[in-house]
Amino acid sequence: MMELNIKNLDIKKLRKVSRFAKDKGILRTSMYRLLDEDVIDYVVIDGVVFVVLNNKAINYKKRFQE
């Protein structure tokens, strides 16, 4: 999980996990595996997990056909 300064947080750079998974064409469950493996950065706000839209997330390509 990324350490973010809440004062400098740009909410336009956050995406809910389910929406990010849909945009990338992967399963939501696979998305949580990517978060656990630190492939994609995320932040938890009030118990909700958000993907941080940085270079790692934007450039992520699906590795295998599902």
Rosetta blueprint (number, residue, H / E / L):
1 M L
2 M L
3 E L
4 L L
5 N L
6 I H
7 K H
8 N H
9 L L
10 D L
11 I H
12 K H
13 K H
14 L E
15 R E
16 K E
17 V H
18 S H
19 R H
20 F H
21 A H
22 K H
23 D H
24 K H
25 G L
26 I L
27 L L
28 R H
29 T H
30 S H
31 M H
32 Y H
33 R H
34 L H
35 L H
36 D H
37 E L
38 D L
39 V L
40 I L
41 D L
42 Y E
43 V E
44 V E
45 I E
46 D L
47 G L
48 V E
49 V E
50 F E
51 V E
52 V E
53 L L
54 N L
55 N H
56 K H
57 A H
58 I H
59 N L
60 Y L
61 K L
62 K L
63 R L
64 F L
65 Q L
66 E L
